[in-house]
Amino acid sequence: MMKIADLSYLENAPENKLLIGGASGTIGAEASAGGANSLALTDTDLTLKTKKNGGSKLKGTGFALAIGENPETNVYYSLEGFDKVKVKTFDKQGANYDLEIMRIKAIDKPNK
């Protein structure tokens, strides 16, 4: 057992502050296809900018493409704490391909 007797070198911790609000988001993409000449491609991009007034602005894009036998794609997102959300989804399927694109814009207004 370790015993520490002198902690005088530690400073006082700053007082706790209550944080009201806050925003977060995630975006993900999945793609799968089988066969000899198959292709599965995904790409995501998510940007969250905090403004000086305390608000936040989020922009995101998710892309999934599957070509081959039994192609499957899935683009998903999760947002918390935003006041306005706009989501656009484009989905196209064919005999040997599946394509899904999602664009997200979200705004978190500052608390007053």
C-alpha positions as CSV (number, residue, x, y, z in Angstrom):
1,M,0.0,0.0,0.0
2,M,1.3,3.4,-0.9
3,K,0.9,6.3,1.5
4,I,1.2,9.9,0.4
5,A,1.6,12.4,3.2
6,D,2.4,15.8,1.5
7,L,0.2,17.1,-1.3
8,S,1.0,20.8,-0.8
9,Y,2.3,21.1,-4.3
10,L,-1.1,20.5,-5.8
11,E,-3.1,23.6,-6.8
12,N,-6.8,24.1,-6.1
13,A,-9.0,22.9,-8.9
14,P,-11.0,25.6,-10.6
15,E,-14.7,25.8,-9.7
16,N,-17.1,23.6,-11.5
17,K,-19.0,25.3,-14.3
18,L,-22.4,24.2,-15.6
19,L,-22.4,23.6,-19.3
20,I,-25.7,24.0,-21.0
21,G,-26.2,22.8,-24.5
22,G,-23.6,21.2,-26.7
23,A,-24.0,19.3,-29.9
24,S,-22.4,16.2,-31.4
25,G,-22.8,14.0,-34.5
26,T,-21.5,10.9,-36.3
27,I,-21.9,9.5,-39.8
28,G,-21.0,6.1,-41.1
29,A,-21.1,4.0,-44.2
30,E,-21.1,0.3,-45.0
31,A,-20.9,-1.5,-48.4
32,S,-20.5,-5.2,-49.3
33,A,-20.7,-7.2,-52.5
34,G,-19.6,-10.7,-53.5
35,G,-18.2,-12.3,-56.7
36,A,-15.0,-12.3,-58.7
37,N,-15.4,-8.8,-60.0
38,S,-16.8,-7.0,-57.0
39,L,-16.2,-3.5,-55.6
40,A,-17.2,-2.0,-52.2
41,L,-16.4,1.6,-51.6
42,T,-17.3,4.0,-48.7
43,D,-16.4,7.5,-47.8
44,T,-17.6,9.9,-45.0
45,D,-16.8,13.5,-44.2
46,L,-18.1,15.4,-41.2
47,T,-17.3,18.9,-40.2
48,L,-18.4,20.7,-37.0
49,K,-17.7,24.4,-36.6
50,T,-18.2,26.2,-33.4
51,K,-19.2,29.9,-33.7
52,K,-18.0,32.7,-31.4
53,N,-21.6,33.2,-30.1
54,G,-21.7,29.6,-28.7
55,G,-23.6,28.0,-31.6
56,S,-22.5,25.2,-33.9
57,K,-22.8,24.3,-37.5
58,L,-22.4,20.7,-38.9
59,K,-22.0,19.5,-42.5
60,G,-21.6,15.9,-43.4
61,T,-21.6,13.5,-46.3
62,G,-21.8,9.8,-46.4
63,F,-21.2,7.7,-49.6
64,A,-21.5,3.9,-50.1
65,L,-21.2,2.0,-53.4
66,A,-21.3,-1.8,-53.9
67,I,-21.0,-3.6,-57.2
68,G,-21.2,-7.3,-57.7
69,E,-23.3,-10.2,-56.4
70,N,-25.8,-9.4,-53.6
71,P,-24.7,-5.7,-53.3
72,E,-25.7,-4.0,-50.0
73,T,-25.0,-0.4,-48.8
74,N,-26.0,1.4,-45.6
75,V,-25.3,5.1,-44.7
76,Y,-26.3,6.1,-41.2
77,Y,-26.0,9.1,-38.9
78,S,-26.6,10.2,-35.3
79,L,-27.1,13.8,-34.1
80,E,-27.6,15.1,-30.6
81,G,-28.2,18.7,-29.4
82,F,-29.0,20.3,-32.7
83,D,-32.0,22.7,-33.1
84,K,-32.3,22.4,-36.9
85,V,-31.5,19.3,-39.0
86,K,-31.8,18.8,-42.7
87,V,-31.0,15.3,-44.2
88,K,-31.1,14.4,-47.9
89,T,-30.7,10.8,-49.1
90,F,-30.1,9.5,-52.6
91,D,-30.5,5.8,-53.1
92,K,-30.2,3.9,-56.4
93,Q,-30.3,0.1,-56.9
94,G,-29.9,-2.2,-59.9
95,A,-29.3,-5.8,-60.6
96,N,-25.7,-5.8,-59.6
97,Y,-25.1,-2.5,-57.8
98,D,-26.3,-0.4,-54.8
99,L,-25.5,3.2,-54.3
100,E,-26.4,5.4,-51.3
101,I,-25.5,9.1,-50.7
102,M,-26.5,11.1,-47.6
103,R,-26.0,14.8,-47.0
104,I,-26.5,16.4,-43.5
105,K,-26.7,20.0,-42.4
106,A,-27.4,20.8,-38.8
107,I,-27.4,24.0,-36.7
108,D,-27.2,24.4,-32.9
109,K,-28.4,27.8,-31.9
110,P,-26.6,29.5,-29.0
111,N,-28.3,29.4,-25.6
112,K,-29.3,32.7,-24.3
